Amino acid sequence: MLRGEKILVTGPAGNFARSLVKELAKNNEVHGLARFSNPHDQSGLEGMGVICHKLDLARDSLENLPEDFAYVMHAGAMVMPHSEKDQSYTMEVNVQGTGRIMEHCKQVKSFLHCSTASVYHHQSQHALKESDPLGIHIHNYSLSKVAA
């Protein structure tokens, strides 16, 4: 586990990232970036010691976000069912937002882009890996994750 590092986590209150953020915040300076549409998510993270940045990856400037992170875990995304309501906005968040955060944090040691198994063709015989064939996509979410 990391110690004494400055880490940015996008989507820190999501199902995937929240447990990891809780552990990372014990021994690191963790920053969380999200829209924080639910104020309880932000206050809960701040209670863990997370420094929260209320930003929309599709629309807000990143100029006031620090750049000196050692690591970025990018788990922020428009996910189903919300991703199906506005394809353009979903693409802005999941595709352009990923590029914007990568550009902003280009000096990091490591950038982990969290995605989804829904970008791959269903494979029941083995665990998925990057070289597996892409599947047929019918949802905005999986399309946006392939594009990212």
C-alpha positions in Angstrom: 0.0 0.0 0.0 1.2 3.5 -0.7 2.4 5.8 2.1 3.1 9.5 2.1 2.0 10.1 -1.5 -0.3 12.8 -3.0 -3.0 10.9 -4.9 -5.9 12.1 -7.0 -9.0 9.9 -7.3 -11.8 10.8 -9.6 -15.2 9.4 -8.8 -14.1 8.9 -5.2 -17.6 8.3 -3.8 -18.5 5.7 -6.4 -19.0 2.0 -5.6 -15.6 1.1 -7.0 -13.4 3.8 -5.6 -14.8 4.5 -2.2 -13.3 1.6 -0.3 -9.9 2.2 -1.9 -10.1 5.9 -1.1 -10.8 5.1 2.6 -7.7 2.9 2.8 -5.5 5.3 0.8 -6.5 8.3 3.0 -5.1 6.6 6.1 -1.5 7.1 5.0 -1.6 9.6 2.1 -2.8 13.0 1.0 -5.8 12.0 -1.1 -7.7 14.4 -3.3 -11.1 13.5 -4.6 -12.6 15.0 -7.8 -16.3 14.7 -8.6 -19.5 16.6 -9.3 -20.6 15.7 -5.8 -24.3 15.9 -6.7 -25.0 14.3 -3.3 -23.5 16.6 -0.6 -23.4 13.6 1.8 -20.8 12.0 -0.4 -18.5 15.0 -0.2 -18.9 15.4 3.6 -18.3 11.7 4.1 -15.1 11.8 2.2 -13.9 14.9 4.0 -14.6 13.1 7.2 -12.0 10.5 6.0 -9.5 13.3 5.4 -10.0 13.5 1.6 -9.5 17.0 0.1 -12.5 17.4 -2.2 -12.6 19.2 -5.5 -16.1 19.8 -6.8 -15.6 19.8 -10.6 -17.4 18.5 -13.6 -14.8 16.8 -15.9 -16.9 17.8 -19.0 -17.5 21.5 -18.2 -15.3 22.9 -15.5 -11.7 24.3 -15.8 -9.0 22.3 -14.1 -6.7 25.3 -13.6 -7.2 25.4 -9.8 -6.7 21.6 -9.4 -3.1 20.8 -8.3 -0.9 19.2 -10.8 1.7 17.7 -8.5 0.1 14.4 -7.8 2.2 11.3 -7.7 -0.6 9.0 -8.7 -4.0 9.3 -10.4 -6.8 6.7 -10.1 -9.4 7.8 -12.7 -12.7 6.1 -11.8 -15.0 9.1 -12.5 -17.5 8.4 -15.2 -21.1 8.8 -16.3 -22.5 5.3 -15.8 -25.8 3.6 -16.5 -28.6 4.5 -16.2 -27.5 8.2 -16.3 -25.2 7.7 -19.3 -28.2 6.7 -21.4 -30.0 10.1 -20.9 -27.5 12.3 -22.8 -25.0 10.7 -25.2 -23.1 13.9 -25.9 -22.6 14.7 -22.2 -21.6 11.1 -21.5 -18.9 11.3 -24.2 -17.7 14.7 -22.8 -17.3 13.2 -19.3 -16.0 9.7 -20.2 -13.9 10.5 -23.2 -12.9 14.2 -23.2 -12.8 14.3 -19.4 -10.3 11.4 -19.4 -8.1 13.2 -21.8 -8.3 16.4 -19.9 -7.4 14.8 -16.6 -4.5 12.9 -18.3 -3.2 16.2 -19.8 -3.5 18.1 -16.5 -1.8 15.4 -14.5 0.9 14.4 -17.1 3.7 14.4 -14.6 2.4 11.6 -12.4 4.3 8.4 -11.8 1.3 6.3 -12.7 -2.2 6.9 -14.1 -4.8 4.2 -13.6 -7.8 4.5 -15.9 -10.6 2.3 -14.5 -13.0 1.1 -17.1 -15.5 -1.7 -17.5 -15.6 -5.3 -18.7 -18.6 -4.2 -20.8 -16.1 -3.0 -23.5 -15.2 -6.7 -24.2 -17.0 -9.4 -26.0 -18.4 -11.8 -23.4 -15.8 -14.3 -22.4 -17.0 -17.1 -20.2 -13.9 -19.4 -20.5 -11.3 -17.1 -19.0 -10.6 -13.9 -17.1 -10.7 -10.8 -19.4 -7.5 -9.2 -20.6 -6.7 -6.2 -22.7 -6.0 -8.3 -25.8 -9.5 -9.9 -25.8 -11.8 -8.8 -28.7 -14.0 -5.9 -28.2 -17.7 -6.7 -28.1 -20.8 -5.3 -29.7 -21.8 -2.1 -27.9 -25.4 -0.9 -27.6 -25.1 1.5 -24.6 -23.6 5.0 -24.4 -21.5 3.9 -21.4 -19.6 1.1 -23.1 -19.2 3.1 -26.3 -17.7 6.0 -24.3 -15.3 3.7 -22.4 -14.1 2.2 -25.7 -13.5 5.7 -27.0 -11.6 6.7 -23.9 
